Amino acid sequence: MTALSPGSGPQPSHLPRVGIPERLAARMSMPEQHEYLRTKLTRRGLLRTSAATAGAMAGSGLLAGSAQAVSPTLLTSGAAATVDGSLVAPFGRHLSFGADPKTQMRVAWQVPFAVKRPYLRVGLKPWDLGRKIEAEVRDLHTPALSSKLPAVDQYYLHAALDGLRPGTTYYYGVGHDGFDPADPRHFGTVGTFRTAPARAQKFVFTAFGDQGVSYHALANDQLILGQDPSFHLHAGDICYADPDGSGTDHDTYDARVWDQFLAQTESVAKSVPWMVTTGNHDMEAWYSPNGYGGQNARWTLPGTGPDAKNAPGVYSFTYSNVAVVALDANDVSYEIPANQGYTDGKQTRWLDRRLGELRAKDGIDFIVVFFHHCAFSTTNSHASDGGVRDAWLPLFEKHQVDLVVNGHNHVYERTDAIKGGRVAKKVPIGERVDSSREGIVYVTAGGAGRALYDFPVPDSYEGHVKDLDEVKTYHWTKDRTKAVDTVEWSRVRYTGFSFLAVEVEPGHRPRMKVTALAESGERVDHFEVTR
């Protein structure tokens, strides 16, 4: 699949186009797009005319459901079984932390058909899964969008684990009537996870954005697993079921891509908490509210933000001596305004309060913030978003954030230490920066698996350093125009698939060793953040 930025040309002609005329989409919010799509599908009888095709596919295609003329709706009630449960195998397991990673874990998975009484088993030994917890069913229906895109029913299961012991390895299995993970026949489906430690200790976390489904995405996943991370941060544009990402008439949304993505990611996410936030491709106008109904069905996130239901990608958690804050940059983006202002300022006010609380909290040395749209990037595709800069950079500096991770641009790029939008200290490869005094380093880690972008100047990375005094680039303005910039802060640029691995060491002089690795395992950048 080819990644296209807004306005970068038409989608392939073989893809069905069922969406919103571009002249309308440009001035519609996500709720307005959702209502338009619902009305259009009902009015034109698209679901009714597609019924024969969708019905034919239901017997053979994965997750193809009935083509009824109904709007996409997120349900949370139990679903009645339609097939023998012994023939239905769970897949797509993915973990996430609760509000307290020391004592809470959330387990999610998927089944291809409705099942009876889904549950999770958990215990301290793989052969002793005595604790049994009922699962919540979140049934997500997507209507038939054309004769080539049948109606899809997806069944996501969620189990909440509370009261766990800190720093402890647990074993778990997921099942339902007819499929018991404690049965020796299904022993191979048992997974593990480890809760956060009670006290600060050394650990590793990983991060990237813009993954999708591809061989490169799978390669990055396997390399990440080899880092033995305590958790992973996904900075938005998760699977690209909506390849357009801007709510135009090129919308070719295909819900089945999520099945591929969760199956691909399971090898890591079944044991490593996969902490996501929302990018522009994650605003799916088929679902309410704000295009995030699908996100609410697939993920259970900490829910510590100002409005967990309407803004699922806004939350925070603490692991060891690091506080992590997830933000939804769709709320402040100047480039892609479909959800611009949807929290009515609540997210930014919460961010100010939360950063202040975290910085004042004993035991927290570092604050890491991650979100999708870039504050600082020089690619030819998206570059920098002035909305992010205007809304959040003053707060990052006010509360001395230590590291910011973005996606959106499908490359690796890293800045020098920045204060007030300017270079406060140059940070060459291998150097150290004191974030409390010398500024914040911003990292674009968008090379997780989608088609790569390019820079207006040559790459410069470890072993291939080509330092430049300045780079001509641009940033998006409030009126959606590109303001030309000449910048000095672009320190490392790498056009390749890659991810971040961050080793955190607590102590008298705490530090974060930040490393960028290519999908080959080659190191392309490293630097150190101290306080």
Residue pairs with C-beta under 8 A, 6 or more apart in sequence:
1 212
1 213
1 214
1 240
1 243
1 450
1 451
2 243
2 451
3 210
3 212
3 240
3 243
3 410
3 450
3 451
3 453
4 11
4 243
4 244
4 250
5 245
5 381
5 382
6 244
6 245
6 246
6 248
6 335
6 336
8 381
10 250
11 17
11 243
11 244
11 250
11 252
15 252
16 145
16 146
16 147
16 148
16 149
16 252
17 249
17 250
17 251
17 252
18 41
18 46
18 145
18 146
18 149
18 251
18 252
19 25
19 37
19 244
19 247
19 248
19 249
19 250
19 251
19 252
20 28
20 33
20 36
20 37
20 247
20 248
20 249
20 251
20 285
21 249
22 248
22 249
24 36
25 33
25 246
25 247
25 248
25 249
25 338
26 248
28 36
28 247
28 338
29 338
29 339
29 340
29 342
30 247
30 283
30 285
30 290
30 291
30 338
30 339
30 342
31 288
31 289
31 290
33 247
33 285
33 291
33 338
34 285
34 286
34 287
34 288
34 291
37 285
37 286
38 71
38 72
40 46
41 47
41 69
41 71
41 143
41 145
42 69
42 71
45 69
46 143
46 144
46 145
46 146
47 67
47 68
47 69
47 70
47 143
47 144
47 151
48 67
48 69
49 147
50 67
50 144
50 145
50 146
50 147
50 150
50 151
51 66
51 67
51 68
51 144
53 67
53 144
53 147
53 150
54 64
54 65
54 66
54 67
54 144
54 150
54 151
55 66
55 67
57 64
57 150
58 64
58 65
58 66
58 150
61 150
62 112
62 256
62 259
63 112
63 152
63 153
63 154
63 256
63 259
64 150
64 151
64 152
65 141
65 150
65 151
65 152
65 153
66 151
66 153
67 143
67 144
67 150
67 151
68 143
68 151
69 143
70 141
70 143
71 143
72 140
72 141
72 142
72 143
72 286
72 287
72 288
72 293
73 141
74 138
74 139
74 140
74 287
74 288
74 293
74 294
74 296
74 297
75 137
75 138
75 139
75 140
75 141
76 136
76 137
76 138
76 139
77 137
77 139
78 117
78 137
79 114
79 115
79 137
79 139
79 155
80 114
80 116
81 113
81 114
81 115
81 116
81 177
82 113
82 114
83 113
84 178
85 115
85 116
85 176
85 177
85 178
85 179
86 178
86 179
87 178
88 111
88 112
88 113
88 115
88 176
88 178
88 179
89 111
89 179
89 189
90 109
90 110
90 111
90 157
90 174
90 175
90 176
90 179
90 189
91 109
91 110
91 111
91 112
91 262
91 263
91 266
92 108
92 109
92 110
92 259
92 262
92 263
92 265
92 266
93 107
93 108
93 109
93 174
93 191
93 266
93 269
93 270
94 108
94 109
94 262
94 265
94 266
94 269
94 270
94 274
94 299
95 105
95 106
95 107
95 108
95 193
95 269
95 270
95 271
95 272
95 273
95 274
96 105
96 106
96 108
96 273
96 274
96 275
96 276
96 299
96 300
96 301
96 302
97 104
97 105
97 106
97 196
97 231
97 273
97 275
97 302
97 317
97 319
98 104
98 105
98 106
98 160
98 161
98 162
98 302
99 302
99 303
99 304
99 317
100 317
101 195
101 196
101 231
101 273
101 317
101 318
101 319
102 164
102 166
102 167
102 195
102 196
102 197
102 198
103 162
103 163
103 164
103 165
103 166
103 195
104 160
104 161
104 162
104 164
105 161
105 164
105 170
105 193
105 195
105 273
106 158
106 159
106 160
106 161
106 300
106 301
107 120
107 158
107 159
107 161
107 172
107 174
107 193
108 156
108 157
108 158
108 159
108 298
108 299
108 300
109 156
109 157
109 174
110 154
110 155
110 156
110 157
110 259
110 262
111 118
111 155
111 157
111 176
112 155
112 259
113 155
114 137
114 139
114 153
114 155
115 155
115 176
115 177
115 178
115 179
116 176
116 177
116 178
117 134
117 176
117 177
118 134
118 135
118 137
118 157
118 174
118 175
118 176
119 132
119 133
119 134
119 135
119 159
119 174
119 175
119 176
120 132
120 133
120 135
120 159
120 161
120 172
120 173
120 174
120 175
121 129
121 130
121 131
121 132
121 133
121 172
121 173
121 174
121 175
121 180
121 181
121 182
122 129
122 131
122 133
122 161
122 170
122 171
122 172
122 173
123 129
123 130
123 131
123 170
123 171
123 172
124 168
124 169
124 170
124 171
125 171
126 171
126 187
126 190
126 192
129 171
129 172
129 173
129 181
129 182
129 190
133 159
133 160
133 161
134 159
135 157
135 158
135 159
135 174
136 157
136 158
136 159
137 155
137 156
137 157
138 155
138 156
138 157
138 158
138 296
138 297
138 298
139 153
139 154
139 155
139 156
139 297
140 153
140 154
140 155
140 156
140 255
140 287
140 293
140 294
140 297
140 298
141 151
141 152
141 153
141 154
142 151
142 152
142 153
142 154
142 253
142 255
142 286
143 151
143 286
144 150
144 151
145 253
145 254
149 252
149 253
149 254
152 255
152 256
154 255
154 258
154 259
154 297
156 297
156 298
157 174
158 300
159 174
160 300
161 170
161 172
164 170
164 195
165 195
166 195
166 196
166 197
166 198
167 194
167 195
167 196
167 197
167 198
168 194
168 195
169 192
169 193
169 194
170 192
170 193
170 194
170 195
171 190
171 191
171 192
172 181
172 190
172 191
172 192
172 193
173 181
173 182
173 186
173 189
173 190
173 191
174 181
174 189
175 181
175 182
175 186
179 186
180 186
181 187
181 189
181 190
191 270
191 271
192 271
193 271
193 273
194 230
196 230
196 318
196 319
196 320
197 203
197 320
199 320
200 320
200 321
200 363
200 365
200 506
201 320
201 506
202 503
202 504
202 505
202 506
203 229
203 230
203 319
203 320
203 503
203 504
204 227
204 228
204 229
204 230
204 501
204 502
204 503
204 504
205 229
205 230
205 231
205 232
205 233
205 319
205 322
205 501
205 502
205 504
206 224
206 227
206 229
206 232
206 233
206 499
206 500
206 501
206 502
207 232
207 233
207 234
207 235
207 370
207 405
207 445
207 499
207 500
207 502
208 220
208 233
208 234
208 235
208 407
208 445
208 446
208 447
208 448
208 498
208 499
208 500
209 234
209 235
209 236
209 237
209 279
209 372
209 405
209 406
209 407
209 408
209 445
209 446
209 448
210 235
210 236
210 237
210 279
210 407
210 408
210 410
210 446
210 447
210 448
210 449
210 450
211 217
211 220
211 234
211 237
211 238
211 239
211 261
211 265
211 448
211 449
211 450
212 237
212 239
212 240
212 261
212 448
212 449
212 450
213 239
213 240
213 257
213 260
213 261
213 264
213 449
214 449
214 450
216 448
216 449
216 497
216 519
217 264
217 448
217 449
217 450
218 264
218 449
219 497
219 519
220 448
220 449
220 497
220 498
220 499
220 519
221 264
221 265
221 267
221 268
222 267
222 268
223 499
223 517
223 519
223 521
224 232
224 268
224 272
224 499
224 501
225 267
225 268
225 272
227 501
229 272
229 501
230 272
230 273
230 319
230 320
231 272
231 273
231 274
231 275
231 319
232 268
232 269
232 272
232 273
232 274
232 275
233 275
233 324
233 326
233 368
233 370
233 405
234 274
234 275
234 276
234 277
234 448
235 277
235 279
235 370
235 371
235 372
235 405
235 406
235 407
235 408
235 445
235 446
236 276
236 277
236 278
236 279
236 280
236 281
236 282
236 313
236 329
236 371
236 372
236 407
236 408
237 245
237 279
237 280
237 281
237 282
237 372
237 407
237 408
237 446
237 450
238 261
238 276
238 279
238 281
238 282
239 257
239 258
239 260
239 261
239 262
240 257
240 281
240 450
241 253
241 254
241 255
241 256
241 257
241 258
241 261
241 281
241 284
241 294
242 251
242 252
242 253
242 281
242 282
242 283
242 284
242 285
243 252
243 281
244 250
244 251
244 252
244 281
245 279
245 280
245 281
245 283
245 336
246 280
246 336
246 338
247 283
247 285
247 338
251 285
253 284
253 285
253 286
255 286
255 294
258 294
258 298
262 269
262 298
265 274
268 274
275 301
275 317
275 324
275 326
276 299
276 301
276 313
276 326
277 313
277 314
277 326
277 327
277 328
277 370
277 371
277 372
278 292
278 295
278 312
278 313
278 328
278 330
278 372
279 329
279 330
279 372
279 373
279 407
279 408
280 330
280 333
280 336
280 338
280 372
280 373
280 408
282 291
282 292
282 295
282 313
283 290
283 291
283 292
283 330
283 338
283 339
284 291
284 292
284 293
284 294
284 295
285 291
285 338
286 293
286 294
287 293
287 294
287 297
289 309
289 310
290 310
290 311
290 339
290 342
291 338
291 339
292 310
292 311
292 312
292 313
295 312
295 313
296 309
296 312
299 312
301 308
301 312
301 313
301 315
301 326
302 315
302 316
302 317
303 312
303 315
304 315
304 316
304 317
305 311
305 314
305 315
305 316
305 326
305 347
305 350
306 314
306 343
306 346
306 347
306 349
306 350
307 314
307 343
307 346
308 314
308 315
310 342
310 343
311 328
311 331
311 342
311 343
311 346
311 347
313 326
313 327
313 328
313 371
314 326
314 327
314 328
314 343
314 347
314 350
315 325
315 326
316 323
316 324
316 325
316 326
316 354
316 358
317 323
317 324
318 324
318 358
318 361
318 364
320 504
320 506
321 363
321 364
321 365
321 366
321 504
321 506
321 510
322 364
322 365
322 366
322 367
322 368
322 504
322 512
323 358
323 361
323 364
323 366
323 367
323 368
324 367
324 368
324 369
324 370
325 351
325 354
325 355
325 358
325 367
325 368
325 369
325 370
326 369
326 370
326 371
327 347
327 351
327 369
327 370
327 371
327 392
328 339
328 343
328 347
328 371
328 372
329 371
329 372
329 373
329 385
329 387
329 388
330 336
330 338
330 339
330 340
330 342
330 372
330 373
331 339
331 340
331 341
331 342
331 343
331 347
331 348
332 340
332 347
332 348
332 373
332 385
332 387
332 388
332 390
332 391
332 392
333 339
333 340
333 373
333 385
333 387
333 388
333 476
334 340
334 385
334 386
334 387
334 476
334 477
334 478
334 480
335 373
335 382
335 385
335 387
335 476
335 480
336 373
337 480
340 387
348 391
348 392
348 395
351 392
351 395
352 395
352 398
352 399
355 367
355 395
355 396
355 398
355 399
355 401
356 399
358 364
358 367
358 399
359 367
359 399
359 400
365 506
365 510
365 531
366 402
366 403
366 435
366 504
366 510
366 512
366 529
366 531
367 399
367 400
367 401
367 402
367 403
368 401
368 402
368 403
368 404
368 405
368 502
369 396
369 401
369 403
369 404
369 405
370 404
370 405
370 406
371 388
371 406
372 406
372 407
372 408
373 382
373 385
373 387
373 388
373 406
373 408
374 382
374 383
374 384
374 385
374 388
374 406
374 407
374 408
374 409
374 442
374 444
375 384
375 385
375 388
375 389
375 392
375 393
375 404
375 406
375 442
376 384
376 413
376 415
376 418
376 442
376 444
376 487
376 489
376 490
377 383
377 384
377 406
377 408
377 409
377 411
377 413
377 444
377 473
378 384
378 413
378 455
378 456
378 457
378 471
378 473
378 487
378 490
378 493
379 409
379 410
379 411
379 413
379 453
379 454
379 455
379 456
380 453
380 454
380 455
380 456
381 409
381 410
381 453
381 454
382 408
382 409
382 453
382 476
383 409
383 473
383 474
383 475
383 476
383 482
384 473
384 474
384 475
384 476
384 485
385 408
385 475
385 476
386 475
386 476
386 477
386 478
386 483
387 476
387 478
389 421
389 475
390 478
393 421
396 404
396 440
397 419
397 420
397 440
400 435
400 436
401 435
401 440
402 435
402 440
402 512
402 529
402 531
403 435
403 440
403 441
403 443
403 502
403 512
403 514
403 529
404 440
404 441
404 442
404 443
405 443
405 445
405 500
406 442
406 443
406 444
406 445
406 446
407 444
407 445
407 446
407 448
408 444
408 446
409 444
409 446
409 453
410 446
410 447
410 450
410 451
410 452
410 453
411 444
411 446
411 447
411 452
411 453
411 454
411 455
411 493
411 494
411 495
411 496
412 443
412 444
412 445
412 446
412 447
412 461
412 492
412 493
412 494
412 496
412 498
412 516
412 524
412 525
413 443
413 444
413 455
413 490
413 492
413 493
413 494
414 441
414 442
414 443
414 444
414 491
414 492
414 516
414 525
414 527
415 423
415 427
415 441
415 442
415 443
415 489
415 490
415 491
416 423
416 424
416 425
416 426
416 427
416 439
416 441
416 488
416 489
416 491
417 423
417 424
417 425
417 426
417 427
417 433
417 435
417 438
417 439
417 440
417 441
418 424
418 439
418 440
418 441
418 442
418 489
419 438
419 439
419 440
422 488
422 489
423 439
423 488
423 489
424 438
424 439
425 433
425 438
425 439
426 491
427 433
427 441
427 491
427 527
428 465
428 467
428 491
429 461
429 462
429 465
429 491
429 492
429 525
429 526
429 527
430 462
430 526
430 527
431 527
431 528
432 511
432 527
432 528
432 529
432 530
433 439
433 441
433 527
433 528
433 529
433 530
434 530
434 531
435 441
435 529
435 530
435 531
436 531
441 514
441 527
441 529
443 500
443 514
443 516
445 498
445 499
445 500
445 516
446 453
447 494
447 496
447 497
447 498
447 499
448 497
448 499
449 497
452 495
452 496
452 497
453 495
454 495
455 471
455 493
455 495
456 471
456 472
456 473
457 468
457 471
457 490
457 493
458 466
458 493
459 466
459 493
459 494
459 495
460 466
460 467
460 468
460 491
460 492
460 493
461 492
461 493
461 494
461 516
461 524
461 525
462 492
462 523
462 524
462 525
462 526
467 491
468 490
469 488
470 486
470 487
470 488
471 486
471 487
471 488
471 490
472 484
472 485
472 486
473 484
473 485
473 486
473 487
473 490
474 482
474 483
474 484
474 485
475 482
475 483
475 485
476 482
476 483
477 483
492 516
492 524
492 525
494 516
494 518
494 524
494 525
496 518
496 519
496 524
497 518
497 519
498 516
498 517
498 518
498 519
498 524
499 516
499 517
500 514
500 515
500 516
500 517
501 514
501 515
501 516
501 517
502 512
502 513
502 514
502 515
503 512
503 513
503 515
504 510
504 511
504 512
504 513
505 511
505 512
505 513
509 530
509 531
510 530
510 531
511 528
511 529
511 530
512 528
512 529
512 530
513 526
513 528
514 525
514 526
514 527
514 528
514 529
515 523
515 525
515 526
516 523
516 524
516 525
516 526
517 523
517 524
518 524
